[in-house]
Amino acid sequence: MILSVQHVAQCDVAIQPDAFKRRAEAVESAKFIQSVTSEFAFNEAAAVSRELAGLRNEVEKSRKEAKAPVLDLGKKIDGAAAEFLAPIEAESARLRGEMTKFQAEQDRLRMEAERKRREEEEKVRRAEEARLAEIRRQEEEARRAESNARNEAERRAAEERRKQMAAQAEAEAAAAKQRQESAPVSVFVPQVKAAGVSVRKDWDFEITDLAAFAAAYPDLVTITPKRSDVLALLRNGTRELKGARVFEATKIGVRA
């Protein structure tokens, strides 16, 4: 255990006996007034309310006084922990930043290698298609020449040319296959792994235009009125608010 609290004596929370007596008397007086239907009853209720408010104020004052040392102790504990953790948090944040930069660079290298591989693959494919198209054209010319031969000698010569073209096409196909097999492959950039470190991709967002976002996706936005600012407007004379009902509310305040 790194942080501990020392020299704290055991303590009990106690309420003075006379306070219980005063509370009982005040609560009994309040229960005696079941309804306020006359000016006399109103004044009686006001008097009892002042007594209740006085007790509440005394309790609140003594509660704050009794709690102050505990709050101070809590602040000291938080301060000690924060001071101890300051260099730890700073270095943790710095290391996470460096690791994030490294991981981003690894991702960039993988993407770049994949892009180059696809470009080379497409280049080889287009070249092979062009060569095969030229071979097919020459074969077609040979077939046309063969069909148009006027005599047997011409036919045999055309047949020989056709066979040569077929042999050439077969040789070109074999060469194309060999070139394709020896084409550059993508560079593999391995994922770096370390104990206790997880790397993952996740989607995130940031709002660039809150009004436009709220108009397009009203169910994804929470709108909460600033009550204190609205009340300030009403106290300064504003009586109409678009989308709201303005009214007077009766409130009873009792001072001890």
C-alpha positions as CSV (number, residue, x, y, z in Angstrom):
1,M,0.0,0.0,0.0
2,I,1.6,3.3,-1.1
3,L,-0.5,5.9,0.7
4,S,-1.8,5.5,4.2
5,V,-3.4,7.8,6.9
6,Q,-1.6,7.8,10.2
7,H,-2.4,9.0,13.7
8,V,-6.2,9.2,13.2
9,A,-8.0,8.5,16.4
10,Q,-11.3,6.7,16.5
11,C,-14.2,9.1,16.8
12,D,-18.0,8.9,17.3
13,V,-20.6,11.3,16.0
14,A,-23.0,12.4,18.8
15,I,-25.9,14.8,19.1
16,Q,-26.5,16.6,22.4
17,P,-29.4,15.3,24.5
18,D,-31.1,18.7,24.8
19,A,-31.1,18.9,21.0
20,F,-33.4,15.9,20.8
21,K,-35.7,17.6,23.3
22,R,-35.8,20.8,21.3
23,R,-36.5,18.8,18.1
24,A,-39.3,16.8,19.7
25,E,-41.0,20.0,21.0
26,A,-40.7,21.8,17.7
27,V,-42.0,18.8,15.7
28,E,-44.9,18.3,18.1
29,S,-45.8,22.0,17.7
30,A,-45.8,21.6,14.0
31,K,-48.0,18.5,14.0
32,F,-50.5,20.4,16.2
33,I,-51.2,22.7,13.3
34,Q,-53.0,20.5,10.8
35,S,-54.2,23.2,8.4
36,V,-53.9,27.0,8.0
37,T,-57.4,28.5,7.5
38,S,-57.1,31.8,9.4
39,E,-54.7,34.6,10.1
40,F,-54.1,33.3,13.6
41,A,-53.2,29.9,12.3
42,F,-51.0,31.5,9.7
43,N,-49.1,33.4,12.4
44,E,-48.8,30.3,14.5
45,A,-47.5,28.3,11.5
46,A,-45.0,31.1,10.9
47,A,-43.7,31.0,14.5
48,V,-43.3,27.2,14.4
49,S,-41.6,27.4,11.0
50,R,-39.1,29.9,12.4
51,E,-38.3,27.6,15.2
52,L,-37.8,24.7,12.8
53,A,-35.7,26.8,10.6
54,G,-33.6,27.9,13.6
55,L,-32.9,24.2,14.5
56,R,-32.1,23.5,10.9
57,N,-29.6,26.3,10.8
58,E,-28.0,25.2,14.0
59,V,-27.6,21.7,12.7
60,E,-26.2,22.9,9.4
61,K,-23.7,25.2,11.2
62,S,-22.5,22.4,13.6
63,R,-22.4,19.9,10.8
64,K,-20.0,22.1,8.8
65,E,-17.9,22.8,11.8
66,A,-17.7,19.1,12.7
67,K,-17.0,18.1,9.2
68,A,-14.3,20.7,8.5
69,P,-11.3,18.7,9.9
70,V,-12.5,15.7,8.0
71,L,-12.7,17.7,4.7
72,D,-9.2,19.1,5.4
73,L,-7.9,15.6,5.9
74,G,-9.5,14.5,2.6
75,K,-7.9,17.5,0.9
76,K,-4.5,16.5,2.4
77,I,-5.0,12.9,1.2
78,D,-5.9,14.0,-2.3
79,G,-3.1,16.5,-2.4
80,A,-0.5,13.9,-1.3
81,A,-1.8,11.4,-3.9
82,A,-1.8,14.0,-6.7
83,E,1.7,15.2,-5.8
84,F,3.0,11.6,-5.8
85,L,1.2,10.8,-9.1
86,A,2.3,14.0,-11.0
87,P,5.5,12.6,-12.5
88,I,3.9,9.2,-13.1
89,E,1.0,10.7,-15.0
90,A,3.3,13.0,-17.0
91,E,5.6,10.1,-18.1
92,S,2.6,7.9,-18.8
93,A,1.1,10.5,-21.1
94,R,4.4,11.1,-22.8
95,L,5.0,7.4,-23.4
96,R,1.5,6.9,-24.7
97,G,2.0,9.8,-27.1
98,E,5.3,8.3,-28.4
99,M,3.7,4.8,-28.8
100,T,0.7,6.4,-30.6
101,K,3.1,8.1,-33.0
102,F,5.0,4.9,-33.7
103,Q,1.8,3.0,-34.2
104,A,0.5,5.6,-36.7
105,E,3.8,5.4,-38.6
106,Q,3.6,1.6,-38.8
107,D,0.0,1.9,-40.1
108,R,1.2,4.4,-42.7
109,L,4.0,2.1,-43.8
110,R,1.6,-0.8,-44.2
111,M,-0.8,1.3,-46.3
112,E,2.0,2.6,-48.5
113,A,3.4,-0.9,-49.1
114,E,-0.1,-2.1,-50.0
115,R,-0.6,0.8,-52.4
116,K,2.6,0.1,-54.2
117,R,1.8,-3.6,-54.4
118,R,-1.5,-2.9,-56.0
119,E,0.0,-0.4,-58.4
120,E,2.7,-3.0,-59.5
121,E,0.0,-5.7,-59.8
122,E,-2.1,-3.4,-62.0
123,K,0.8,-2.5,-64.1
124,V,1.7,-6.1,-64.8
125,R,-1.9,-6.9,-65.5
126,R,-2.3,-4.1,-68.1
127,A,1.0,-5.1,-69.8
128,E,-0.1,-8.8,-70.0
129,E,-3.5,-7.8,-71.5
130,A,-1.8,-5.6,-74.1
131,R,0.6,-8.5,-75.1
132,L,-2.2,-11.0,-75.3
133,A,-4.3,-8.7,-77.4
134,E,-1.4,-8.2,-79.8
135,I,-1.0,-12.0,-80.0
136,R,-4.7,-12.5,-80.7
137,R,-4.6,-9.8,-83.4
138,Q,-1.7,-11.6,-85.1
139,E,-3.4,-14.9,-84.9
140,E,-6.5,-13.4,-86.5
141,E,-4.4,-12.0,-89.3
142,A,-2.9,-15.4,-89.8
143,R,-6.3,-17.1,-89.9
144,R,-7.5,-14.6,-92.4
145,A,-4.4,-15.1,-94.5
146,E,-5.0,-18.9,-94.4
147,S,-8.6,-18.6,-95.5
148,N,-7.7,-16.3,-98.3
149,A,-4.9,-18.5,-99.6
150,R,-5.2,-19.0,-103.5
151,N,-3.3,-22.3,-103.7
152,E,-2.1,-25.1,-101.6
153,A,1.4,-23.6,-101.1
154,E,-0.1,-20.4,-99.8
155,R,-2.4,-22.4,-97.6
156,R,0.5,-24.4,-96.1
157,A,2.5,-21.2,-95.6
158,A,-0.5,-19.6,-93.9
159,E,-0.9,-22.7,-91.8
160,E,2.7,-22.6,-90.8
161,R,2.4,-19.0,-89.8
162,R,-0.7,-19.8,-87.7
163,K,1.2,-22.6,-85.9
164,Q,4.1,-20.2,-85.3
165,M,1.7,-17.6,-83.9
166,A,0.1,-20.3,-81.6
167,A,3.5,-21.4,-80.4
168,Q,4.5,-17.8,-79.8
169,A,1.2,-17.2,-77.9
170,E,1.9,-20.3,-75.7
171,A,5.4,-19.0,-75.0
172,E,4.2,-15.6,-74.2
173,A,1.5,-17.0,-71.9
174,A,4.2,-19.0,-70.1
175,A,6.5,-16.0,-69.8
176,A,3.5,-13.9,-68.6
177,K,2.8,-16.5,-65.9
178,Q,6.5,-16.4,-64.8
179,R,6.6,-12.6,-64.7
180,Q,3.4,-12.5,-62.7
181,E,4.8,-15.0,-60.2
182,S,8.0,-13.0,-59.8
183,A,6.1,-9.6,-59.5
184,P,6.9,-7.6,-56.4
185,V,4.8,-8.5,-53.3
186,S,3.7,-6.2,-50.5
187,V,6.2,-5.5,-47.7
188,F,4.9,-7.0,-44.5
189,V,5.2,-4.7,-41.5
190,P,4.4,-6.7,-38.4
191,Q,2.3,-5.4,-35.6
192,V,4.4,-4.5,-32.5
193,K,3.1,-6.2,-29.4
194,A,4.1,-5.5,-25.8
195,A,2.8,-6.9,-22.5
196,G,0.1,-4.8,-21.0
197,V,-0.3,-2.7,-24.1
198,S,-3.4,-2.9,-26.3
199,V,-3.7,-1.2,-29.7
200,R,-7.1,-0.9,-31.4
201,K,-8.9,1.2,-34.0
202,D,-12.1,2.9,-33.0
203,W,-14.4,5.5,-34.4
204,D,-14.6,9.0,-32.8
205,F,-16.1,12.4,-33.7
206,E,-15.9,16.1,-33.0
207,I,-18.7,18.6,-33.5
208,T,-17.8,21.3,-36.0
209,D,-21.3,23.0,-36.2
210,L,-23.5,22.3,-33.2
211,A,-26.6,24.0,-34.7
212,A,-26.4,22.0,-38.0
213,F,-25.7,18.8,-36.0
214,A,-28.7,19.4,-33.7
215,A,-31.0,20.2,-36.7
216,A,-30.0,17.0,-38.6
217,Y,-29.9,14.7,-35.6
218,P,-32.2,16.1,-32.8
219,D,-32.3,12.7,-31.1
220,L,-28.5,12.8,-30.6
221,V,-28.5,16.2,-28.8
222,T,-29.6,17.1,-25.2
223,I,-30.8,20.6,-24.8
224,T,-31.1,21.9,-21.2
225,P,-32.2,25.4,-20.3
226,K,-29.9,27.5,-18.1
227,R,-32.4,28.0,-15.3
228,S,-30.5,30.6,-13.4
229,D,-30.0,32.8,-16.5
230,V,-33.7,32.4,-17.5
231,L,-34.7,33.5,-14.0
232,A,-32.4,36.5,-14.2
233,L,-34.1,37.6,-17.4
234,L,-37.5,37.3,-15.7
235,R,-36.4,39.3,-12.7
236,N,-35.1,42.0,-15.1
237,G,-38.5,42.4,-16.7
238,T,-38.8,39.8,-19.5
239,R,-42.3,38.4,-19.6
240,E,-42.4,36.4,-22.8
241,L,-40.1,33.6,-23.9
242,K,-40.6,31.7,-27.1
243,G,-41.3,28.1,-26.4
244,A,-41.9,28.7,-22.6
245,R,-44.8,29.7,-20.3
246,V,-43.9,32.6,-17.9
247,F,-45.9,32.7,-14.7
248,E,-45.7,34.0,-11.1
249,A,-45.2,31.4,-8.4
250,T,-46.0,32.0,-4.8
251,K,-43.2,30.9,-2.4
252,I,-43.0,31.1,1.4
253,G,-39.7,31.8,3.0
254,V,-39.1,31.5,6.7
255,R,-36.1,33.0,8.6
256,A,-35.1,31.8,12.0
